[in-house]
């Protein structure tokens, strides 16, 4: 089966993090996005706990070039 990946903006805290965790439980790889300093650690922790691949991006959502880099 092909791995599934989801990108969730604002996923390093609050509701966005809760949504990301539910996707991780369903075995989706997660692209985390947020502005928290602990973003990389939050993403890595979820990846380890749920055995999924994670990536973290602090992309500025007002800058198309940063969004494109995050998606790639």
GUDOVO-54441 format. One record per atom (N, C-alpha, C, CB): residue number from 0; residue in one letter; atom name; x, y, z. Coordinates in nm, 4 decimals, always signed. Glycine has a CB too. Example, Ala and Ser with C-alpha at 12.3 -4.5 7.8 and 13.67 -1.06 7.14 Angstrom:
kolro_koldren_kemar_xx_yy_zz
0_a_N_+1.3190_-0.5690_+0.7800 $
0_a_CA_+1.2300_-0.4500_+0.7800 $
0_a_C_+1.3200_-0.3300_+0.7800 $
0_a_CB_+1.1308_-0.4473_+0.9046 $
1_s_N_+1.2850_-0.2250_+0.7080 $
1_s_CA_+1.3670_-0.1060_+0.7140 $
1_s_C_+1.2900_+0.0030_+0.7870 $
1_s_CB_+1.4084_-0.0598_+0.5725 $
# end
This chain:
kolro_koldren_kemar_xx_yy_zz
0_x_N_+0.0847_-0.1190_+0.0000 $
0_x_CA_+0.0000_+0.0000_+0.0000 $
0_x_C_+0.0885_+0.1242_+0.0000 $
0_x_CB_-0.0960_+0.0004_+0.1227 $
1_x_N_+0.0526_+0.2214_-0.0780 $
1_x_CA_+0.1285_+0.3449_-0.0864 $
1_x_C_+0.1078_+0.4270_+0.0411 $
1_x_CB_+0.0872_+0.4259_-0.2113 $
2_x_N_+0.2188_+0.4822_+0.0928 $
2_x_CA_+0.2112_+0.5650_+0.2134 $
2_x_C_+0.1298_+0.6913_+0.1848 $
2_x_CB_+0.3534_+0.6022_+0.2637 $
3_x_N_+0.0536_+0.7333_+0.2837 $
3_x_CA_-0.0272_+0.8543_+0.2721 $
3_x_C_+0.0395_+0.9645_+0.3534 $
3_x_CB_-0.1739_+0.8296_+0.3205 $
4_x_N_+0.0361_+1.0851_+0.3013 $
4_x_CA_+0.0962_+1.1995_+0.3689 $
4_x_C_-0.0051_+1.3124_+0.3743 $
4_x_CB_+0.2259_+1.2452_+0.2973 $
5_x_N_-0.0071_+1.3819_+0.4871 $
5_x_CA_-0.0961_+1.4961_+0.5036 $
5_x_C_-0.0143_+1.6146_+0.5536 $
5_x_CB_-0.2127_+1.4630_+0.6019 $
6_x_N_-0.0464_+1.7338_+0.5021 $
6_x_CA_+0.0155_+1.8571_+0.5465 $
6_x_C_-0.0891_+1.9326_+0.6274 $
6_x_CB_+0.0686_+1.9426_+0.4255 $
7_x_N_-0.0545_+1.9665_+0.7506 $
7_x_CA_-0.1491_+2.0365_+0.8379 $
7_x_C_-0.0844_+2.1647_+0.8878 $
7_x_CB_-0.1929_+1.9464_+0.9576 $
8_x_N_-0.1389_+2.2785_+0.8471 $
8_x_CA_-0.0863_+2.4058_+0.8953 $
8_x_C_-0.1314_+2.4266_+1.0388 $
8_x_CB_-0.1326_+2.5237_+0.8052 $
9_x_N_-0.0483_+2.4926_+1.1157 $
9_x_CA_-0.0808_+2.5178_+1.2559 $
9_x_C_-0.0848_+2.3903_+1.3386 $
9_x_CB_-0.2133_+2.5886_+1.2662 $
10_x_N_-0.0022_+2.2926_+1.3005 $
10_x_CA_-0.0119_+2.1608_+1.3646 $
10_x_C_+0.0856_+2.1385_+1.4793 $
10_x_CB_+0.0095_+2.0551_+1.2628 $
11_x_N_+0.1491_+2.2445_+1.5289 $
11_x_CA_+0.2412_+2.2266_+1.6412 $
11_x_C_+0.1799_+2.2667_+1.7748 $
11_x_CB_+0.3668_+2.3065_+1.6176 $
12_x_N_+0.0501_+2.2988_+1.7728 $
12_x_CA_-0.0176_+2.3307_+1.8988 $
12_x_C_-0.1694_+2.3224_+1.8800 $
12_x_CB_+0.0234_+2.4720_+1.9490 $
13_x_N_-0.2382_+2.3159_+1.9906 $
13_x_CA_-0.3836_+2.3236_+1.9914 $
13_x_C_-0.4558_+2.2238_+1.9037 $
13_x_CB_-0.4236_+2.4567_+1.9515 $
14_x_N_-0.5598_+2.2715_+1.8386 $
14_x_CA_-0.6445_+2.1879_+1.7543 $
14_x_C_-0.5662_+2.1271_+1.6375 $
14_x_CB_-0.7620_+2.2693_+1.7014 $
15_x_N_-0.4771_+2.2045_+1.5782 $
15_x_CA_-0.3964_+2.1530_+1.4678 $
15_x_C_-0.3123_+2.0344_+1.5097 $
15_x_CB_-0.3072_+2.2617_+1.4132 $
16_x_N_-0.2543_+2.0403_+1.6297 $
16_x_CA_-0.1749_+1.9287_+1.6812 $
16_x_C_-0.2637_+1.8077_+1.7067 $
16_x_CB_-0.1015_+1.9692_+1.8104 $
17_x_N_-0.3807_+1.8298_+1.7613 $
17_x_CA_-0.4739_+1.7187_+1.7862 $
17_x_C_-0.5124_+1.6500_+1.6556 $
17_x_CB_-0.6006_+1.7694_+1.8586 $
18_x_N_-0.5347_+1.7276_+1.5520 $
18_x_CA_-0.5683_+1.6708_+1.4214 $
18_x_C_-0.4498_+1.5918_+1.3666 $
18_x_CB_-0.6094_+1.7822_+1.3220 $
19_x_N_-0.3292_+1.6472_+1.3786 $
19_x_CA_-0.2092_+1.5785_+1.3305 $
19_x_C_-0.1907_+1.4447_+1.4014 $
19_x_CB_-0.0852_+1.6666_+1.3509 $
20_x_N_-0.2141_+1.4416_+1.5306 $
20_x_CA_-0.1997_+1.3174_+1.6076 $
20_x_C_-0.2995_+1.2129_+1.5596 $
20_x_CB_-0.2193_+1.3442_+1.7583 $
21_x_N_-0.4214_+1.2536_+1.5310 $
21_x_CA_-0.5209_+1.1574_+1.4809 $
21_x_C_-0.4786_+1.0987_+1.3461 $
21_x_CB_-0.6587_+1.2250_+1.4675 $
22_x_N_-0.4214_+1.1826_+1.2592 $
22_x_CA_-0.3713_+1.1317_+1.1318 $
22_x_C_-0.2537_+1.0368_+1.1544 $
22_x_CB_-0.3291_+1.2481_+1.0400 $
23_x_N_-0.1664_+1.0702_+1.2484 $
23_x_CA_-0.0526_+0.9829_+1.2785 $
23_x_C_-0.1018_+0.8476_+1.3299 $
23_x_CB_+0.0410_+1.0493_+1.3826 $
24_x_N_-0.2034_+0.8483_+1.4140 $
24_x_CA_-0.2609_+0.7227_+1.4642 $
24_x_C_-0.3156_+0.6379_+1.3497 $
24_x_CB_-0.3725_+0.7516_+1.5662 $
25_x_N_-0.3622_+0.7046_+1.2436 $
25_x_CA_-0.4156_+0.6350_+1.1257 $
25_x_C_-0.3042_+0.6018_+1.0258 $
25_x_CB_-0.5238_+0.7210_+1.0573 $
26_x_N_-0.1789_+0.6177_+1.0683 $
26_x_CA_-0.0594_+0.5815_+0.9917 $
26_x_C_-0.0307_+0.6714_+0.8721 $
26_x_CB_-0.0723_+0.4418_+0.9442 $
27_x_N_-0.0713_+0.7966_+0.8808 $
27_x_CA_-0.0340_+0.8949_+0.7790 $
27_x_C_+0.1003_+0.9550_+0.8168 $
27_x_CB_-0.1427_+1.0060_+0.7646 $
28_x_N_+0.1842_+0.9811_+0.7177 $
28_x_CA_+0.3024_+1.0622_+0.7400 $
28_x_C_+0.2541_+1.2062_+0.7516 $
28_x_CB_+0.4090_+1.0447_+0.6244 $
29_x_N_+0.3228_+1.2859_+0.8331 $
29_x_CA_+0.2731_+1.4205_+0.8630 $
29_x_C_+0.3766_+1.5264_+0.8280 $
29_x_CB_+0.2350_+1.4319_+1.0108 $
30_x_N_+0.3319_+1.6302_+0.7577 $
30_x_CA_+0.4113_+1.7506_+0.7412 $
30_x_C_+0.3552_+1.8486_+0.8437 $
30_x_CB_+0.4054_+1.8082_+0.5917 $
31_x_N_+0.4318_+1.8722_+0.9479 $
31_x_CA_+0.3917_+1.9655_+1.0532 $
31_x_C_+0.4302_+2.1065_+1.0116 $
31_x_CB_+0.4572_+1.9284_+1.1893 $
32_x_N_+0.3487_+2.2018_+1.0495 $
32_x_CA_+0.3754_+2.3424_+1.0229 $
32_x_C_+0.3345_+2.4216_+1.1450 $
32_x_CB_+0.3004_+2.3921_+0.8960 $
33_x_N_+0.4153_+2.5179_+1.1827 $
33_x_CA_+0.3804_+2.6042_+1.2947 $
33_x_C_+0.4945_+2.6980_+1.3271 $
33_x_CB_+0.3438_+2.5214_+1.4172 $
34_x_N_+0.4698_+2.7847_+1.4228 $
34_x_CA_+0.5685_+2.8856_+1.4583 $
34_x_C_+0.6343_+2.8615_+1.5941 $
34_x_CB_+0.5042_+3.0204_+1.4575 $
35_x_N_+0.5936_+2.7559_+1.6638 $
35_x_CA_+0.6523_+2.7268_+1.7936 $
35_x_C_+0.7996_+2.6902_+1.7795 $
35_x_CB_+0.5758_+2.6138_+1.8626 $
36_x_N_+0.8821_+2.7375_+1.8715 $
36_x_CA_+1.0246_+2.7050_+1.8705 $
36_x_C_+1.0470_+2.5545_+1.8802 $
36_x_CB_+1.0961_+2.7760_+1.9855 $
37_x_N_+0.9560_+2.4851_+1.9468 $
37_x_CA_+0.9692_+2.3407_+1.9673 $
37_x_C_+0.9116_+2.2595_+1.8514 $
37_x_CB_+0.9006_+2.3005_+2.0964 $
38_x_N_+0.8784_+2.3234_+1.7408 $
38_x_CA_+0.8169_+2.2555_+1.6273 $
38_x_C_+0.8896_+2.1302_+1.5814 $
38_x_CB_+0.8073_+2.3492_+1.5140 $
39_x_N_+1.0217_+2.1377_+1.5614 $
39_x_CA_+1.0927_+2.0171_+1.5176 $
39_x_C_+1.0823_+1.9017_+1.6183 $
39_x_CB_+1.2389_+2.0500_+1.4933 $
40_x_N_+1.0888_+1.9353_+1.7458 $
40_x_CA_+1.0786_+1.8323_+1.8498 $
40_x_C_+0.9377_+1.7736_+1.8571 $
40_x_CB_+1.1179_+1.8905_+1.9860 $
41_x_N_+0.8371_+1.8566_+1.8389 $
41_x_CA_+0.6983_+1.8104_+1.8396 $
41_x_C_+0.6762_+1.7118_+1.7255 $
41_x_CB_+0.6003_+1.9299_+1.8277 $
42_x_N_+0.7242_+1.7479_+1.6068 $
42_x_CA_+0.7098_+1.6604_+1.4901 $
42_x_C_+0.7841_+1.5293_+1.5105 $
42_x_CB_+0.7610_+1.7303_+1.3638 $
43_x_N_+0.9078_+1.5367_+1.5576 $
43_x_CA_+0.9886_+1.4159_+1.5785 $
43_x_C_+0.9255_+1.3245_+1.6827 $
43_x_CB_+1.1307_+1.4535_+1.6215 $
44_x_N_+0.8741_+1.3820_+1.7885 $
44_x_CA_+0.8109_+1.3031_+1.8941 $
44_x_C_+0.6897_+1.2269_+1.8419 $
44_x_CB_+0.7696_+1.3933_+2.0100 $
45_x_N_+0.6070_+1.2936_+1.7637 $
45_x_CA_+0.4891_+1.2270_+1.7063 $
45_x_C_+0.5320_+1.1155_+1.6121 $
45_x_CB_+0.3999_+1.3285_+1.6313 $
46_x_N_+0.6353_+1.1406_+1.5341 $
46_x_CA_+0.6848_+1.0386_+1.4420 $
46_x_C_+0.7333_+0.9146_+1.5142 $
46_x_CB_+0.7962_+1.0946_+1.3576 $
47_x_N_+0.8078_+0.9352_+1.6212 $
47_x_CA_+0.8582_+0.8222_+1.6997 $
47_x_C_+0.7443_+0.7470_+1.7678 $
47_x_CB_+0.9590_+0.8708_+1.8045 $
48_x_N_+0.6534_+0.8213_+1.8284 $
48_x_CA_+0.5450_+0.7577_+1.9033 $
48_x_C_+0.4531_+0.6745_+1.8140 $
48_x_CB_+0.4638_+0.8631_+1.9757 $
49_x_N_+0.4239_+0.7229_+1.6932 $
49_x_CA_+0.3279_+0.6554_+1.6056 $
49_x_C_+0.3933_+0.5863_+1.4859 $
49_x_CB_+0.2263_+0.7547_+1.5562 $
50_x_N_+0.5271_+0.5844_+1.4852 $
50_x_CA_+0.6024_+0.5145_+1.3811 $
50_x_C_+0.5650_+0.5623_+1.2401 $
50_x_CB_+0.5790_+0.3646_+1.3924 $
51_x_N_+0.5617_+0.6939_+1.2237 $
51_x_CA_+0.5359_+0.7544_+1.0939 $
51_x_C_+0.6481_+0.8529_+1.0623 $
51_x_CB_+0.3973_+0.8251_+1.0917 $
52_x_N_+0.6587_+0.8889_+0.9370 $
52_x_CA_+0.7583_+0.9870_+0.8956 $
52_x_C_+0.7007_+1.1263_+0.9146 $
52_x_CB_+0.8016_+0.9645_+0.7480 $
53_x_N_+0.7808_+1.2156_+0.9697 $
53_x_CA_+0.7351_+1.3531_+0.9893 $
53_x_C_+0.8365_+1.4507_+0.9314 $
53_x_CB_+0.7119_+1.3824_+1.1392 $
54_x_N_+0.7882_+1.5675_+0.9026 $
54_x_CA_+0.8694_+1.6782_+0.8543 $
54_x_C_+0.8114_+1.8025_+0.9180 $
54_x_CB_+0.8709_+1.6876_+0.6962 $
55_x_N_+0.8968_+1.8967_+0.9561 $
55_x_CA_+0.8498_+2.0212_+1.0158 $
55_x_C_+0.8906_+2.1392_+0.9290 $
55_x_CB_+0.9050_+2.0377_+1.1585 $
56_x_N_+0.8007_+2.2345_+0.9132 $
56_x_CA_+0.8302_+2.3570_+0.8403 $
56_x_C_+0.7744_+2.4777_+0.9155 $
56_x_CB_+0.7722_+2.3506_+0.6977 $
57_x_N_+0.8559_+2.5817_+0.9308 $
57_x_CA_+0.8070_+2.7070_+0.9885 $
57_x_C_+0.7694_+2.8078_+0.8793 $
57_x_CB_+0.9133_+2.7674_+1.0817 $
58_x_N_+0.7318_+2.7604_+0.7624 $
58_x_CA_+0.7053_+2.8477_+0.6468 $
58_x_C_+0.6099_+2.9621_+0.6808 $
58_x_CB_+0.6475_+2.7658_+0.5320 $
59_x_N_+0.6436_+3.0789_+0.6283 $
59_x_CA_+0.5571_+3.1955_+0.6403 $
59_x_C_+0.4482_+3.1810_+0.5348 $
59_x_CB_+0.6375_+3.3303_+0.6228 $
60_x_N_+0.3257_+3.1667_+0.5777 $
60_x_CA_+0.2153_+3.1400_+0.4859 $
60_x_C_+0.1796_+3.2602_+0.3980 $
60_x_CB_+0.0939_+3.0973_+0.5641 $
61_x_N_+0.2464_+3.3727_+0.4182 $
61_x_CA_+0.2264_+3.4893_+0.3317 $
61_x_C_+0.3315_+3.4957_+0.2204 $
61_x_CB_+0.2307_+3.6180_+0.4150 $
62_x_N_+0.4240_+3.3976_+0.2201 $
62_x_CA_+0.5309_+3.3956_+0.1206 $
62_x_C_+0.5195_+3.2697_+0.0352 $
62_x_CB_+0.6697_+3.4026_+0.1889 $
63_x_N_+0.4695_+3.2862_-0.0879 $
63_x_CA_+0.4501_+3.1702_-0.1751 $
63_x_C_+0.5746_+3.0830_-0.1918 $
63_x_CB_+0.4048_+3.2167_-0.3096 $
64_x_N_+0.6918_+3.1428_-0.1954 $
64_x_CA_+0.8136_+3.0634_-0.2132 $
64_x_C_+0.8359_+2.9691_-0.0943 $
64_x_CB_+0.9356_+3.1560_-0.2311 $
65_x_N_+0.8035_+3.0136_+0.0255 $
65_x_CA_+0.8198_+2.9290_+0.1443 $
65_x_C_+0.7156_+2.8182_+0.1469 $
65_x_CB_+0.8100_+3.0133_+0.2723 $
66_x_N_+0.5970_+2.8483_+0.0993 $
66_x_CA_+0.4918_+2.7452_+0.0910 $
66_x_C_+0.5333_+2.6382_-0.0085 $
66_x_CB_+0.3550_+2.8075_+0.0495 $
67_x_N_+0.5834_+2.6789_-0.1231 $
67_x_CA_+0.6274_+2.5823_-0.2245 $
67_x_C_+0.7391_+2.4943_-0.1716 $
67_x_CB_+0.6739_+2.6546_-0.3512 $
68_x_N_+0.8325_+2.5539_-0.0992 $
68_x_CA_+0.9428_+2.4764_-0.0414 $
68_x_C_+0.8895_+2.3737_+0.0584 $
68_x_CB_+1.0447_+2.5700_+0.0275 $
69_x_N_+0.7926_+2.4124_+0.1387 $
69_x_CA_+0.7340_+2.3220_+0.2374 $
69_x_C_+0.6654_+2.2039_+0.1666 $
69_x_CB_+0.6324_+2.3983_+0.3276 $
70_x_N_+0.5924_+2.2314_+0.0611 $
70_x_CA_+0.5177_+2.1282_-0.0076 $
70_x_C_+0.6109_+2.0313_-0.0819 $
70_x_CB_+0.4190_+2.1917_-0.1048 $
71_x_N_+0.7191_+2.0840_-0.1351 $
71_x_CA_+0.8131_+1.9987_-0.2071 $
71_x_C_+0.8834_+1.9064_-0.1115 $
71_x_CB_+0.9146_+2.0819_-0.2841 $
# end
